[in-house]
Amino acid sequence: MRSLLYALSIAAVVGLAFWAYGEGYETRQTEREVARLEREIGTRHQELSMLRAEWAYLNRPDRLHELAEMNFESLGLIPLAPDHFALADQVGYPPPAAEIVAVEPAAPLDEAVGDIVIMTHRFGADAEPRLIAPPTLADDGEQLP
């Protein structure tokens, strides 16, 4: 009986040694992967910093002003003046295109519908009445869609 217990103990120790070796190998592989990702993140941060600096350099107001003056005729620009600004209400937008929708006359509702309200909305033409249910609340008081 003792020899069986010793044999099982030795087998368990050998099995645990193989498991620990495998876990150590996987841990080292994961550490190498993390180090590689950290290097890549650092590289990306440096590239991003460089791109931001380049963007700031290219968008300097004096450089953009010089480019606008050089390409004034080819771009068809006009000089900017304070009276070129207006409120949105002052802009003459074109009227929206009219949509032609054929609508059949709605049949009147003869039955009682309880708490449901019948409403007619007008958007440039007669629209058929729609049934609109009152908002309902969930058990926790939140309004359901």
C-alpha positions in Angstrom: 0.0 0.0 0.0 2.9 2.3 0.9 4.6 1.7 -2.4 1.5 2.6 -4.3 1.2 5.8 -2.3 4.9 6.6 -3.1 4.4 5.8 -6.8 1.3 8.1 -7.0 3.2 10.9 -5.1 6.2 10.7 -7.5 3.8 10.6 -10.5 2.0 13.7 -9.1 5.3 15.6 -8.6 6.5 14.7 -12.1 3.2 15.8 -13.6 3.3 19.1 -11.6 6.8 19.7 -12.8 5.8 19.3 -16.4 2.8 21.6 -15.8 5.0 24.2 -14.1 7.5 24.1 -16.9 4.7 24.6 -19.5 3.3 27.5 -17.5 6.7 29.1 -17.2 7.2 28.9 -20.9 3.8 30.4 -21.6 4.5 33.2 -19.1 7.8 34.1 -20.8 6.0 34.1 -24.2 3.3 36.4 -22.9 5.9 38.7 -21.4 7.7 38.9 -24.7 4.3 39.7 -26.4 3.5 42.4 -23.9 7.0 44.0 -24.3 6.5 43.9 -28.1 3.1 45.6 -27.8 4.4 48.2 -25.5 7.2 49.0 -28.0 4.6 49.3 -30.8 2.4 51.6 -28.6 5.5 53.8 -27.9 6.2 53.9 -31.7 2.6 54.8 -32.5 2.7 57.6 -29.8 5.8 59.0 -31.4 4.3 58.9 -34.9 1.1 60.6 -33.5 3.2 63.3 -31.9 5.1 63.9 -35.1 1.8 64.0 -37.2 0.3 66.5 -34.7 3.4 68.7 -35.0 3.4 68.5 -38.8 -0.4 69.4 -38.8 0.3 72.4 -36.6 3.2 73.5 -38.8 1.1 73.1 -42.0 -1.9 75.0 -40.6 0.0 78.1 -39.5 -2.2 81.2 -40.4 0.7 83.0 -42.1 1.4 79.9 -44.3 -2.2 79.5 -45.2 -2.5 83.3 -46.0 0.5 83.0 -48.3 -1.0 80.0 -50.1 -4.3 81.7 -50.5 -2.6 84.8 -52.0 -0.5 82.6 -54.4 -3.6 80.7 -55.6 -6.0 83.7 -55.5 -6.9 83.7 -59.1 -7.0 79.9 -59.7 -9.3 79.3 -56.7 -11.5 82.3 -57.4 -11.4 83.5 -53.8 -12.5 86.9 -52.7 -10.9 88.9 -49.9 -12.5 88.2 -46.5 -14.2 91.2 -44.9 -16.2 91.7 -41.7 -19.4 92.4 -43.7 -19.3 88.9 -45.2 -20.7 87.3 -42.1 -24.4 87.0 -41.4 -26.8 85.2 -39.1 -28.3 82.0 -40.2 -31.8 83.7 -40.4 -30.4 86.2 -42.9 -29.2 83.6 -45.4 -31.6 83.1 -48.3 -32.0 79.4 -48.5 -33.8 78.0 -51.5 -37.3 76.6 -50.7 -37.5 72.9 -50.0 -38.6 70.7 -53.0 -42.2 69.8 -52.7 -43.0 66.2 -52.4 -46.2 65.0 -54.1 -47.8 62.2 -52.1 -51.1 60.6 -53.1 -53.2 60.1 -50.0 -56.4 58.2 -49.9 -59.1 59.7 -47.7 -59.1 57.9 -44.3 -62.1 56.1 -43.2 -63.6 57.5 -40.0 -63.2 55.4 -36.8 -66.6 54.2 -35.6 -65.4 52.1 -32.6 -64.4 53.4 -29.2 -60.6 53.3 -28.9 -60.2 54.1 -25.2 -57.2 56.2 -24.3 -56.0 56.5 -27.9 -56.1 59.9 -29.4 -56.8 60.6 -33.1 -54.7 63.4 -34.4 -54.3 64.9 -37.9 -51.0 66.5 -38.9 -50.7 68.8 -41.8 -47.4 69.0 -43.7 -48.3 70.9 -46.8 -51.1 68.5 -47.7 -53.9 66.7 -45.9 -52.5 63.6 -44.1 -54.6 60.7 -42.9 -55.4 60.6 -39.2 -53.1 58.4 -37.2 -53.7 56.6 -33.9 -51.3 57.8 -31.3 -51.2 55.8 -28.0 -50.4 57.6 -24.8 -46.9 57.0 -23.4 -46.6 54.0 -21.2 -44.4 53.6 -18.2 -42.3 50.5 -17.3 -42.4 49.0 -13.8 -39.5 51.2 -12.7 -41.1 54.4 -13.9 -39.0 54.7 -17.1 -41.0 55.8 -20.2 -41.1 53.1 -22.8 -40.6 54.0 -26.5 
